[in-house]
Amino acid sequence: MLDKTIAARIFEEVDRDFDRQMADTQRFAAIPSLRGREGPAQDYIADLLRDRGYEVDDWTVQPGDLAGLPDLGALERVPAGVRSVVGTLRPEGGGGGRSLIIQGHCDVVPAGPADMWNSPAFVPEIRDGWLYGRGAGDMKAGTIAGIYAIEALRRAGLRLNERLHLQSVVEEESTGAGALAVLQRGYRADCALLPEPTGLAYNGICVGVVWFRLRVRGRPAHVASAGSGANAIKAIYPLIKALEELEERWNERAAKDPDYREVKHPINFNPGIIKGGDWASSVPAWCDLDWRLAILPGWNLNDCRREVEDCVKQAASRNPFLAQNPPKLEWSGFLSHGYRATERPDIMQALEHAHSNATGEPLRHKTSTGANDARFYGNYFDIPAFCYGPLAENIHGLDERVSLDSIRAATKTIACFAAEWCGVYRIDSLRDSEAAGTCGGCDGDEE
């Protein structure tokens, strides 16, 4: 267990550097790193890491390199120049600890109508203890917290006993290809911590996510004789109703799940994008509707896909027009299983100690109804992975915001977790090179 004196020194360094940390968080959040436009955000992270002495690996992701990797989403397009960035710190001495990955994603979802925000989405603003801005909570504050957590250790005169990778990926919001690219590159560790906005709670369970697109084709006509045509937009209504009924059946199934039975309506089918028609005075000839749906950990992805296909097929067969003009279903992005972390007492003990030292409170657990990249590490590469990060509100919504107090607490927790997990040794005058972490020995004043 980490010595109290060492923890106090780490916390002092977090507090001393917090204004600079928030300035970097604001600058990072000001970069509109939408899909295909993440380059400047990755430049920013790469520069922060180089300035702190990390070995930086910055490469362009080639879609062909990802072929055959598990749960790789349907890559309709991978914008040119998509990059992953990994900064590595190697131990200068010590040894005997455990290696660690800290991973954030820099991609953000669209902000929506600008006039619906109280302040511009990409002009981050601090008000009343909150930082507002698209991506500030999900999850740029967490990524910067990871960088500053390790910086606090080093400023406190400590060095890690084992290797650390600090990673910034893309595509978390759409396919997961960014995390897979890092794994394909060969980066591994004994544990992966993702500082997603969990509200200072441990999250080791999340749903899987599937995206698909329904394409309906109608029969165009002048609206003056609308009856001679077939309205593609109206034709999609019965498909929406059928999928909503399937959603309710899946939630009935979820009510029996040991982790999700206490969660109200954990399975959400969301019609997220609709496009159709070409002219207001013409009966629309086409309508495309993009959906997101969730599946629980342990559910078979292919079985769930077949249920969706059968639902759409049966609904179409009951509609006179669609029976003769079947809709087309395309898998268009996420194709991911859910994730349930294997119980690891050593990880939980280290995180509970770190969280308690930083906040004075017991660690809470969170069951997520969203997806995150931890699934790749835990499901397929035998790397225990979990999420822990600050408190954010209105994620993917208007006026997204993240609590400054929670950023400070998350930074302290991540620093203490890294120190205890990896082990640390001192390089300052307080016992030069004497180990101060779990794997390198402790002082006597322990909790």
Helices and strands as residue ranges (DSSP letters): H 4-16, H 18-29, H 39-51, E 55-60, G 63-66, E 83-89, E 100-105, G 114-116, E 125-127, E 130-132, I 136-140, H 141-155, E 158-160, E 164-169, H 177-184, E 192-194, E 201-202, E 205-206, E 208-217, G 223-228, H 232-235, H 237-254, E 270-276, E 286-295, H 301-317, H 320-324, E 328-335, E 339-340, H 345-359, E 364-365, H 374-380, E 385-387, E 392-393, E 401-403, H 404-422, E 424-426, G 438-440
